[in-house]
C-alpha cells in the first residue's frame, strides 16, 4: 500500500470520527432541550402548589354557594353543571331553606354566587292564637321574630347580609326571647344594637 493511500485512509478515519462526535453532541443537546420543554410548564398556565384559591378553567366552573345549605363555601364543578349540583356538593339544603325560591335548573357560570334563601317561618307569639296572622311591625317598630328580610333591612345599620343572618339565626335557634338576644347574631355588636334598639320589638 502506498503512502498516499495510507494518508487517505487516515484522513477518512479522522473525518468519520469528527462526524460521529458532532452527531453525538447534537443528539445530546436535542435530548436536553426536549427535557427542558417537558419539565417547564407553558407560560401563563403555571399553578402554585398548596394554593387555596380555586380558578375555573375551560372545563369547569368555580361558584360560591351560600345561604341555606349545610356547608357554604367555594366549590369547583364541571362545566355544564346546574344549581342543583352546587347545592348537592354543598351538603344539600339546611333546615329552613326555601328550595322553591331558587331555580335549581339554572346552569352555573364561573364566579357565580348561588344564594339559597331561607323561608320566613311563622313564629308563635304569646297571646296570639296559632294560625293567626302576625304583622312584622308594631306601630313604628319591627318585630324581629316575624319580620321579613325586606323589613329588617329597613333598620339602621342593618343591610341585606345582616338581615339574612338574623333570619338564619332565628330559624336555627328559635324565636328571640329578649331584644338583646339579637346581639348573638354575628356582625351585631353593642354599638350597632344601639342604632336600632328603639325600633324593634318581639
C-alpha positions in Angstrom: 0.0 0.0 0.0 1.4 3.4 -1.0 2.0 6.3 1.4 -0.7 8.3 -0.4 -3.3 5.6 0.2 -2.3 5.4 3.9 -2.8 9.1 4.3 -6.1 8.9 2.5 -7.3 6.2 4.9 -6.2 8.2 7.9 -8.0 11.3 6.7 -11.2 9.3 6.1 -11.0 7.7 9.6 -10.5 11.2 11.2 -13.4 12.6 9.2 -15.6 9.8 10.3 -14.6 10.3 14.0 -15.3 14.1 13.8 -18.7 13.4 12.2 -19.6 10.9 14.9 -18.6 13.2 17.7 -20.5 16.1 16.1 -23.6 13.9 15.7 -23.4 12.7 19.3 -23.1 16.3 20.6 -26.1 17.5 18.5 -28.2 14.5 19.6 -27.4 15.1 23.3 -28.3 18.8 23.0 -31.7 17.9 21.4 -32.5 15.5 24.2 -31.6 18.1 26.9 -33.8 20.7 25.1 -36.7 18.3 24.9 -36.3 17.5 28.6 -36.5 21.2 29.5 -39.6 21.7 27.4 -41.2 18.8 29.1 -40.4 19.9 32.6 -41.3 23.5 32.3 -45.0 24.4 32.3 -46.4 26.5 29.5 -46.1 30.3 30.2 -49.2 31.8 31.9 -50.6 28.4 32.9 -48.3 27.8 36.0 -50.1 26.7 39.1 -48.8 27.1 42.7 -48.8 24.0 44.9 -50.8 24.2 48.1 -52.9 27.1 46.9 -56.3 27.5 48.4 -57.7 29.7 45.7 -59.8 27.8 43.1 -59.9 29.0 39.5 -62.2 27.8 36.8 -60.8 26.5 33.5 -62.5 25.8 30.2 -63.8 22.5 31.5 -65.0 23.6 35.0 -66.6 26.5 36.9 -66.0 27.8 40.4 -69.0 29.1 42.3 -69.8 30.4 45.8 -72.7 28.6 47.5 -74.2 30.5 50.4 -77.4 30.8 52.4 -79.5 27.8 53.3 -77.0 24.9 52.7 -75.2 22.6 55.1 -71.7 23.6 54.0 -71.5 27.0 52.4 -68.3 27.7 50.6 -66.5 27.9 47.2 -66.7 24.8 45.0 -65.4 23.7 41.6 -67.8 21.8 39.4 -67.6 20.6 35.8 -68.8 22.9 33.0 -72.5 22.5 32.3 -73.4 21.8 36.0 -76.7 23.2 37.4 -77.6 24.9 40.6 -79.0 21.6 41.9 -75.4 20.2 41.6 -74.0 23.1 43.5 -76.5 22.7 46.3 -75.7 18.9 46.4 -72.0 19.4 46.7 -72.5 22.0 49.5 -74.2 19.3 51.6 -77.8 19.9 50.5 -80.4 22.2 51.9 -80.2 23.2 55.6 -83.3 23.3 57.8 -85.4 26.4 57.0 -84.2 26.7 53.4 -86.8 27.7 50.8 -85.9 25.5 47.8 -89.0 26.7 45.9 -87.5 30.2 45.7 -84.4 29.2 43.7 -84.1 27.9 40.2 -82.4 24.5 40.6 -82.2 24.0 36.8 -80.2 27.1 36.2 -76.8 26.4 34.5 -73.8 27.5 36.5 -71.3 30.2 35.3 -67.8 30.8 36.5 -67.6 33.2 39.5 -71.3 32.9 40.1 -72.9 33.1 43.6 -75.6 30.6 44.4 -77.5 32.0 47.4 -80.2 29.7 48.8 -82.9 31.8 50.6 -84.5 30.9 53.9 -88.2 30.6 54.3 -90.0 33.1 56.5 -91.4 30.8 59.2 -94.4 31.6 61.4 -93.3 32.3 64.9 -95.5 31.7 67.9 -96.2 34.9 69.8 -97.7 34.8 73.3 -101.3 35.9 73.4 -101.8 35.2 69.7 -103.6 32.0 68.7 -101.8 29.6 66.4 -102.5 30.2 62.8 -103.4 33.8 63.3 -101.5 36.3 61.2 -98.8 38.3 63.0 -97.6 41.5 61.5 -93.9 42.1 61.3 -94.3 45.6 62.6 -95.9 47.0 65.8 -96.6 50.7 65.2 -93.2 52.0 64.0 -91.3 49.1 65.5 -90.2 46.0 63.6 -90.9 42.6 65.1 -87.6 40.8 64.8 -89.2 37.4 65.2 -91.6 37.7 62.2 -90.1 40.5 60.1 -89.1 39.6 56.5 -85.6 40.3 55.1 -87.0 43.5 53.5 -88.4 44.8 56.8 -85.2 44.0 58.7 -83.2 45.8 56.0 -85.0 49.0 56.9 -83.4 49.1 60.4 -80.5 51.5 60.8 -77.2 49.7 60.3 -78.8 46.5 59.0 -78.2 45.7 55.4 -79.3 42.7 53.3 -76.5 40.5 54.6 -77.2 41.1 58.3 -81.0 40.8 57.7 -80.3 37.4 56.2 -78.2 36.4 59.2 -81.0 37.5 61.6 -83.5 35.2 59.8 -80.9 32.4 59.7 -80.2 32.7 63.4 -83.9 32.7 64.5 -84.6 29.7 62.1 -81.8 27.7 63.7 -82.2 28.8 67.3 -85.9 29.7 67.6 -87.6 33.0 68.3 -85.8 35.7 70.2 -86.8 35.7 73.8 -85.3 39.1 74.6 -84.4 42.1 72.4 -80.8 41.9 73.4 -80.6 38.3 72.1 -80.2 39.8 68.6 -76.7 40.7 69.6 -75.9 37.0 69.3 -76.2 37.3 65.6 -72.7 37.5 64.0 -72.0 41.1 63.0 -74.3 42.8 65.5 -72.4 44.3 68.4 -73.4 46.7 71.2 -72.8 49.8 69.1 -74.9 48.5 66.1 -77.6 47.3 68.5 -77.9 50.8 70.0 -78.6 52.2 66.5 -81.9 50.3 66.2 -82.9 49.0 69.6 -85.7 51.6 69.9 -87.1 50.5 66.5 -87.5 46.7 67.2 -90.0 44.6 69.2 -90.8 41.0 70.0 
